[in-house]
Amino acid sequence: MSERTHIVKAAGVLGSATMLSRIMGMVRDMVVSRLFGAGFGTDAFFAAFQIPNMLRRFFAEGALTSAFVPTLSQTLTQQGEERARELANTCFTLLTMIMAGVTLAGIIFSPYIVGLMFPGFQDVPGKFQLTVLLNRIMFPYIFFISLVALCMGVLNTIRHFFTPAISTVFLNLSMILAALLLRGFFQIPVTALAMGVLIGGVAQLALQLPVLWKKGFPLRLRFDFSSPPVRRIALLMLPSVLGVGVYYLNITVSAILASLLPQGSVSYLYYAQRLFEFPQGVFTVSVAQAVLPSMSRQVAGGDMAGMRESLSFGLRLTLFVTIPAMAGLMVCSTPIFTLLFMGGAFDYAKALNSSQALICYSLGLSFVAMTRILAPAFYALRDTRTPVWVALLTFLLNLALSLALMGPLKHAGLALATSLSALGNMLLLLWYLRRRVGPFGGRGIMACGLKSLLASLPMAAVVWYLCGFVEWSQAGHKLYKGAVLGVAIAVGMAVYLACARLLRSGEVLDAVGLVKKKLGR
């Protein structure tokens, strides 16, 4: 089986599992918005959750995955399964010790961390204290989710993708149940959500361990910290924190600056970011997780031509999906928020504010998606310096744009700054990577992007026209609104695929061919 087929199959499995997880995440956000709205309590919760979530994205899903998977793939390819198992056990032991210390420090120093990151909360009576309490409850989440990320790295390396992708369902489910069942037990009801996060982290780890045992990689304590692969992972992780996590660092900066804006701004950005991450989580992360083991295996085997082909294919596949998703999110932003969130403590004004942020975030969807594939390519090549310099430049660009735009555009300006800096990040990574590995199908990538954009324009027009049959500012009529939005999305997808087929987009032809093979079997 070719690496291209492996990537498509893995992305399909990951996408299907992640789709279920994202749907549960959407249900979770609907429950949270209806019960808690957007204001004092949700600002405190989302800000408190931002801290362990930021660490998760930087260290667990970002740096750890980018450093661990290439090294484990190389060990498995060149030295065999036994050595790979020893490396996984050593990393598990070391990570357990480090994250236990990080978690303890985070709980102890939580007031200082919250005060540094969200200075605006100290001006609102009780908001700072609530944020500190929620952060202390949720900080152990980073301990469990870091171990989950290591387990996911092992499973992805041996080409098992379903369990890692489905595990976040348990986080969403635990938060939903906690919000519905536990909020009456706390003086401040939003505290129940923090308990749900902690329970969800434990559940996610509990799901991974039996699968690892069944696949021949049971995790045990091993204290051989001086082995060369472990040192290589440690050296790769330090620069990977910025290289992979710069986008999420920019999101964190936006949340910090939003704490200085009118109350509710942190929540508006959070709700918009959650919807923005739906297509990214379902497909972009799936492709990135599928491509990284393939590229790492090809580099380890000296197959640079194959690595370039995997990279090019992953980028084209990403553009083919994210460009119409970008157009769809921009056209449907207000209908989606009013349908899914409006009601209870979440009124139409809050829906419009969140919609503005989503439109600005959506402009950067393809840029963020391509970065998620480009940055790990450098780590597969063991180039740690380039992504760090690019990340630093991107961070400074985002900070400057945020400060310039938050005044006139408020929270929407912060979202727009994030998208513009993502564009800069992507362009720099593309330029440096081409210098590093040579041409990897740039014309084909540009042609795919142009065809996807041309096919997205009639799709957006059709969706906008169909959504015009509903007065979205009016409450109620959920079934009718849902039916109209569902039909609009379905018709829009059909229009996009038809236009892409007329434009002879290679990616839609690959997808059709894969489906025909499956049906033939």
N, C-alpha and C positions, 0 to 999 in steps of 0.2 A: 504494500500500500504506500502511495507517495505521501510526502510530507504535506502537500496541498490538501489531499483527502483527509489526512489526520487532522489538519487544522480545521477544515470545514466540519468534520464530524464532532470534534471536541467543542468547537464553538456552538454547534447545534445543541449538544447535550448541556453545556453550560448555560446557553441562552434559555433553554426550556426550563431548567431548574431555577435559574435566576428570575425568569418571568413570574413564576409562582411566588418567589420571595418578594419581588417588587410589588406584586398585587397585594400581598399581605402587608407590605410596608405602606401601601396606599390606604388600605383599610385602617391601619394603625394611625396614620396622620389624620384621617377623617374622624376617628374616635377622639383623638387628642384635640383637634380643632373644635369639635362640637362640645366637648366637655370643659375645655379650658380656654378656648378662644385664642386671642393674640394680645398679650399685655403683660401685666406684672408677673404672674406665675410662669407663663410659658417663656417669657424672656429669661427668667432665672434658670428654668430647666434647660433650655436650649443652650444657654451660655455655659452652664455647668457641664452639660453633656459634650460640649465642644472640646473641652480639655482632654478627657480620655479618648474621645473620638479622633482628635488631632494626632495624638500619640499613636493610635491604632493605624491611621493612614500613613503616618511618616515611617514608623518603625516596623509595625507588624505586616500590613499589606503592601507597604512601599519598599523600604530599605531591606527588610528581612527577606521578602520574596525575591527581589531583584538580585540579592547577593547569594541567597541560599540555593535557589533553583539551578542557576548555571553551574555552581560548584558541585551540587549533588548529581546533576546530569553528567558532568565530566567524570566524577568518581564512578558512577554506575556504568558509564560507557567504557572507561579505560581500565578500571580495577575490579569491577564485578559487584554483585549484590551484597556480599558480606561486608565489604569495605563501605559501601553506601549505607548499610544498616548501622555500622559503627559510627559513621559521621552523623547520621540522624540522631542517634542516642546521645552523642556528645553535645550536639547543639541543643537538644531538648534539655539536658541537665544545666548547661550554661545559661540558657534563656530563662529557665525557672528561677535560678539564683538571682540573675540580674533584675528580672521583672518583679520579683518579690521585694527587692530593695527599692525599686522605682515606685511601686505601689505604696509602700510604707512611707516613703518621703513625700509622695503626693498627698496622702491623707494628713500628715503632720503639717505640711507647709501650705495647705489649701487656702487659708486666708490671704497669704502673700501672693499666691498664683492668681487668684481671682481678682485681687486688688490691682495687680499689674496688668492683667488682660482686659478687665472690664471696669476701668476707672469711673465711668459714668454712673455705675450702679450705686456708688456710695452716696450720691446725692438724693437717692430715693429711699425713704425710711423703710428698713426691713428687707430691701431687695438684695443688698450685699450679703446679709446674714443668711438669707434663704439660699442664695447661690452657693455659698460655702458649704452649707449642710448637704445640699444635693450633690455637690461635687465629691464630698467625702464618701457619700453612700455609693456613688458610681465609680470611683477611682479604681477599685479592684477589677473592674471590667477589663482594663488594659492588660492585667495579668493573664486572665483567661483567654482573651482574644489573641494575644501574642502567641500563646501555645497553639491556639486554633490555626493561626497563620502558618506556623511551622508544619503542622499536620497537613494543611492544605498543600503546602509546597511539596511534601513527600508524595502525596497522592497524585498531584498534577504531574510530577516527574515520571511516575510509573503509569501515566495516562489513565488515571481514574479521576473524573471530573465532577461526577454528579453529587456525591456527598458534600464536598466543599461548597458547591454552589447552593445546595438546598439548606445548608445549616443556618443561614440568616433567617429562615422562616421561623426558627425557634425564638430568636430575639424579638421579632415582630409579634409573635403570638404571646410571648410572656408579657410584653409591654401592653398589649391590648387587654389581656386578662387582668393585669395589675390595675390598669386604669378603670376598668369596669367593676372589679370586685373589691379592690383594696382602698380606693380613695376615701371611703367613709371612715376608715380606721385612723386617719391622720388629721391633725389639726389643720394642716395645709394640704389639701387634696393632691396637688401635683407631686408630692413626695412619693406617691404610689408609683409614678412613672419611673423614678430613680430605682426603686426596688425591682421593677420589671426589667430594667437594663441589667442589673446585677444577676438576676436569675437567668436571664437570657444568655449571658456570657458563660455561665456554668453549663447550661444545656447544650450550647454549641460545642464545647470541648467534649462533653460526654458522648456526643454523636460521632466524633471523629475517631476516638480511640479504638472501639471495637472493629471498625473498618480497617484501620491500620494493622491490627492484629491479624485479621483475616487475610490481608494482602501480603503478609510475611514481613511486616515492619513494626513489630511491637516495640513501643517506646519504653526504654529502661534507663536507669541512671548510669552514666559513664563519664568519668572524670579525666579523660585524656585531652586536656585543653591545649596542649602544645603541638598537636598534629598540624601539618602544613595546611590541609583544607580548612581547618577551623580558623587559623590565622588569616587565610585568604578571605574567608567570609567576613571576618571582623574588619579587615581593611576595606572590603567592598561596601560594607554597611555604612560606614561613616559618611562617605560622599553620597551614597544612595539616598540618604535622608533628604537632602536637598534636591537631588536630581529627579527623583520620582515624586517627591511630596511637595514640590513648589506650588502646584495648583492649590493643594489643600492648605498650604501655608497662606496663600493669598485669600482663600475663603476665611481662614481664621482672622487675618488682618481685617477683612470686611466686617466680621462680627464684632471685633474690638472697636472699630470706628463707628459701627452702628449703635453701640452702647452710648455714644455721645449724641445721637440723633433722637428725635421724638420717640416716646415709648411705643413699642410694637415693632420697631424697625428690625430688631434682631429676629423676631418671629417671622416677619415678612420674608426676609432673606432665607430663613431656614425652610419655610414651606416651599418657596420657589426652588431652592436648591434640591429639595427632595424630589420634586417633579422633574427637574432638569436631570437628575441622576437616574431616572427611570430608564430611558433609552440607553444611557451610558452604562448602567449596571447590567441591563439585559444583554446588550450586544458588545459594547466596546470592551468592557472588562473581560467578557467571555473570549473575544478574539485575542486580547492581550495575553490572557492566561494560556490560551491554546498555542500562540505563536512562540512565546518565550522558551518552553521546553524544546520545541523544534529548532529554533535558532541556536540554542545552547548546545544541543546535540550535534548540529551541523558544524559549528565552530570547533567543538571538541574533536570532531572527526576530520577537520581540515577541509570541509566542503564549503568554501566561501561562496561559490556560485549558487549553491542551494540555499545558503543563508540569505543572500540577496533576493532570491526568488521568494522565499518565505516572507521576508520583510515587505517586499513590494505587494505580494498578494494580500497580506494582512492590512496594509494601508488602503488598497483599492476596495477591499471588502468593507472596511470601516467607513470610507467615504460614501459607498453605495447605500449604506443604511443611515448614517448620521445626517447627511444633507437633507433628505426628506423629513427626517425626524425633527431637525431644526426648524424647517418651514412649518411643519405641523404644530409644533409647540408654540410658535409665534402666533399663528392664526387662531389656535384653540385655547390660548392661555386664559382668557376671561371665562369662556364656557366651561373649561375644566375646573377652575377654582369655584365658580358658582355652583356647578353641579355636585362636586365632591365635598366641598368644604362649607359652603354657605348654609347657615342655620345655627341655632343655638347661640353661642357666644361669638360666632364668626359671621359678621354682617357683610353687605355688599361692598362697603367702603374698604374693608379689610381684604376682600377678594380682589378688588381693583389694585390695591397697593401691592399685593403679592403677585398679581398678574404683570405689573410693570417690571418687577424684578425678574420674573421668569423670561420675559421677552428679551431683556438685556443679557441674561445668562445664556439663552438659546443661541444668540449670535456666535458664541464661542464653542458650541457643541463639537463641531468637527475638529477644531483646533485642539481641544482638550483630548478628544478621542485619539488623534494621531500622536499626540505626545505620549499617551499611555503605551503606545507601541514603540515609538522612537527611542525613548529614554532607556527602557530595558535592553534595547539592541546594543547600546554602548557597554552595558554590564556583561552581556553575553560575550562581547569582545574584550572584556577586562579593561576597558577604558573608563576610569573613574573620575578623571579630572575634568573632562569636557562638560558632562552634565552639570557639574557643580558650578562652573563658571557661568554657564547658560542660566542655571537656576538663580544665581545671585543677581544677574542682570535683569531677569524676569521679575524677581521680587522687588527690586528697586523701581522698575518701571511701573509695577502694579501699585506700589505705595505712592508714587508721584501722581499717577492717574486718579487714584482714590481720593487723595487730598484735594485734587483739582476739581473732581466731579461731584463729591459728596455735598458740597455747598449748594450748587444750583439744582442738582437732580436727587438729592437726599439718598435714600437706600438704593434707588435704581442706578444712581451714579456709581455706587460701589460694585454693583453687579456688572455694569458696563466696563468698568476698569478691569475686572477679573477676566472678561472675555477678550479685551484688547491685549492684555498682557499674555494671555494664552496664545494669541496669534504670534506675538513676538517670540515666545518660547518655541513654538512649533517651527517657525522659519529658521531660527538659529540652529536647532537640532538637525533639521533637514540639511542645512548647508554644511555643518561640521561632519555629519555622518557620510555625506557624499564624498567629502575629502578623505574620510577614513577608509571606506570600503570601495569607493568608485561608484559609477552609475548603477542604480538599482531600479531602473524602469521609470524614471521621472516623467517621461512623456505619457506613458500608459497611466500613471497615477493622475496626471493633470487631465488627460482625456476622460478618465472615469469621473473625476470631480465635475468637469464641465457637463458631461452627459447627465449626471445625477442632478445637477442644478437646473438644467433645461427641462428635465422630466418633472422636477419638483414644482416648477412655476404653474403649469396647468393644474397639478394636484392641489396646490394652495388655493388657487382661484375657485375650484370646485368646492373645497371644504369650506371656504369663507362664504360662498353663496348658500350652501345648505345650512350652515349655522345661523344664517340670517333669518330663518323661519321661526326662531325662538327669541323671546324677550328675556335675556339672561338676568336682568336686574330684578325680575320679579321672583319672589319666593314660591316654593311649591312646584307641582307638576314635574316631579323628579323622573317618573317613568317616561313621560313624553320627552323631556329634555335628554334623558339618557339614550332614548331610542334615536333621536335626531343626531346627537353627537356620535353615537355608534355607527349609524348609517353613513354619516359624513366621513368618518375615519375609514370605514370599509371601502366606500366608493373612492376616496382619495388614494388609498393603497392600490386599488385596482387601476386607477388612472396612472399612477406613478409607474407601476410595473409594465403597463401597456406602452407608455411613452418610452420607458427604458428599453423595452423590446424593440420598438420601432427605431430607436437610436442605435441598436445593436450593441448594447452594453454587455461586455464580456461577463460581468458578475451575475447578471440575471440569467445568462445562458448557462453558466456554471451551476447555478441553483436549480434550474429546470433539469439539467442533465443529471444532477444528483438525485432529484426526486424520481426521475424516470428509472434510474438504476434501482432505487429502493422498491418501486412498484414492480419492476421486472422480477426482482428476487421474491 
